[in-house]
Amino acid sequence: MSSAVPLTHTTRQGSAESRSGAAADSPEPQPSGAAAAWSAAAVTVPHAVGLGLLAFAPLAGDYSLAALALWSAALPGLLLTLLAPRAGVVYAPTTVVALLFAAVLATAHHAAPALGLSARQVLAVSGATVALAFVFQWLLGVLRLASVARFLPISVTHGFAAGVGLSMVLGQVRNGFGAGAAAPWDTRTLWQALAALAVVGLAWGLRRRWPRMPGLLTAVVLVALAVALAGLWGGGLGTVFAPAAPQSDFAWPLLPDWTDIPWVDLARQQGPALVVLALLMALVNSLEILVFNQELELDHGLRGNPNQALRRESLLGVLCGLAGMIPASTSASRSRIVLAQVGASRSALASAPRWHAAIMLGVAVTGAWWLHWVPMACLAGGLVLAGLMQVPGLMWSLRYARSSRVTWAQSWLVALVFAVMGGVGALVAGLVVATFVLLHDSAAKVLRHVRLDGELRSRRLRRAGSDTWLSPRMNQVAVFELQGVMSFGVAAHLAEQVRMLLQPRHRWVILDAGRVPAWDSTALAQLRALVRDLDQQGIAAAVAGLDPMAAEHAGEHVRAFADLDRALEWAEAGILSQRPIEQRPAHPERDLLGEIGEGVPRAAAEALLALLEPMDVPAHGVVFRAGDTERDLLVVKSGHITLVTLWPPDKGLRLATVGPGMAFGEMAFLSGAARSACAGAERGSAHLVRLSRAHFDAWARQYPEAALTVMNNLAQIGARRLAVTTRQLRVVLE
């Protein structure tokens, strides 16, 4: 049962204002661990005893059913409280473990006639299966798989909790609310249902009116007294209500008989079914423990090691299973009751679990004297209420259903599969839902940014004429920035989104995969298909940031670039290739001054040309490095020069690439500061001319007006490059 007892915070403004100062200063009563334990036990007693009676029902003819149920309700929780104490955590038989224990016992009991097993041997077989389940749980803790719970969507965890609750409710309906599974639905069964529903309604009403009152236990007691006072127990309609357990003397726990069990024959007949039940018990119980441990840490600040919690509870669970009892576990519902009542009181948090264990031990010792006076219908009502409360409150909320329709529907899908097909079917359904949620969320966020209007430019710098022609045509380039793992479903969604978002003007598409850590083979197949389809539409596509292995598997038809900057340069080159021939620069290798010589008179330009010194740079050669102090201004005659933060370029960030007719090194030339970047020929050889500052100063004294023109050109070059840097920075920050 996963619901907590809520605390009401009623504000009465008038009475608050009329309080005296002395009353306001009086200390508030400290929360009591014992009172919180009584509230938790009020849920545990009817819940655990009712589940125990159902679980051990096949053995009722061979031993005291009261003893089997009562000792299983008390001793495992007491053992965990003493040996694995934790503040605020109440240990008790949980719904999941108890129901699966019942399924294991029923399976073993079904095989007993054919194998000649006695009741104690059936209990041994059940204990061995349950011990195996907790060995599986121990392995989950040893392998440190607690972190897996973080990846489960809330729809799966809610669905499992609701499925357990619905199974409890359906189990009581099938059992005729205590009348027995074979009982027909007649007047007797209707009386059973009426008593059970009376317990549900009364407990619910008491809980709403007095949140701290032990509503469920109170309702069971009141309905049991009403049945007795009405004379329906033993007279008149005395055969209507069956007692929770036959009257019996005090008895100790039944010890399993491990001798003469035909394990091989048992394994052949029921082995697969028992192993599946054990594995399901381990998975579902581990999940419940891990989810509640996260709640303790996030909501209450009670930190702990979830893997250690799994291991410690598992070892004691193995011991209890081998002893023939239903193992206890972290009871989230009872723990929430304690946490709600004692708040942050550390002493009360520490004492409440011990008080709870003591109360349950007292119930077990005295239960044989009073349990037969309680109608089974009352305990059935307690189990119905527990099942309804096991369903998370959000799943009953119409507002939540409207606002989170998909998550709400997924939760109910897992819950209904659990109730109809059992835990194995729900486990499969939960995995399917978890996979669907993961893929859906990944697909929804696969497009981190979409740039359809040419906002991005490469760091390849061009002369003003080329840049003026290129800028208004960059809206032909669409850039899709991707993120997350690219799996089959995500890649299919990506391809659909790209096709849908592209507009008729787009002729180049770039997929930036720099934030994609992994591609699977199906996703690469989707990528190849997308590139092929775009090519058939006359749209050139490329992928940037594709890791070498993925690029190899993508195939030679998929253009791959090291980063987005190089891919943008490819698209810009494609746009520039469409420029009419008459608008292209003619003989740039003869224009040695390049962009710095624009507007300089011919005589002054010829004098300046005489001062230029040629410089040849081999492929991968370096022109200067960051920190160099020489102040020469350099102009590219042919080839390309790349400026990077660190040389070689693959170890640094590309800052710019300049081509024929373009100058670089102007900052050191103007300010005299040391070089702030490295420059070199990245792709092939380059031919430069260099102008020293001393030669320029001498020329400037002879041609002062022309020198002002050169300085103005350098200022415009710097302004254009600063604008490019600002635009790139703005895009990064968006």
Secondary structure by P-SEA (a helix, b strand, c coil): ccccccccccccaaaaaaccccccccccccccaaaaaaaaaaaaaaaaaaaaaaaaccccccccaaaaaaaaacaaaaaaaaccccccccccccaaaaaaaaaaaaaaaaacccccccaaaaaaaaaaaaaaaaaaaaaaaaaccccccccccaaaaaaaaaaaaaaaaaaaaaacccccccccccaaaaaaaaaaaaaaaaaaaaaaaccccccaaaaaaaaaaaaaaacccccccccccccccccccccccbbbbccccaaaaaaaccaaaaaaaaaaaaaaaaaaaaaaaaaaaacccccccaaaaaaaaaaaaaaaaaaccccccccaaaaaaaaaaccccaaaaaaaaaaaaaaaaaaaaacccccccccaaaaaaaaaaaaaaacccccccaaaaaacaaaaaaaaaaaaaaaaccaaaaaaaaaaaaaaaaaaaaaaaccccccccccccccccccaaaaaacccccccbbbbbbbccccaaaaaaaaaaaaaaccccccbbbbbccccccccaaaaaaaaaaaaaaaaacbbbbbccccaaaaaaacccccccccaaaaaaaaaaaaaaacccccccccccccccccccccccaaaaaaaaaabbbbbbcccccccccccccbbbbbbccbbbbbccccccccccccccccccccccccccccccccccccccccbbbbbccccaaaaaaaaaacaaaaaaaaaaaaaaaaaaaaaaaaaaaaaac
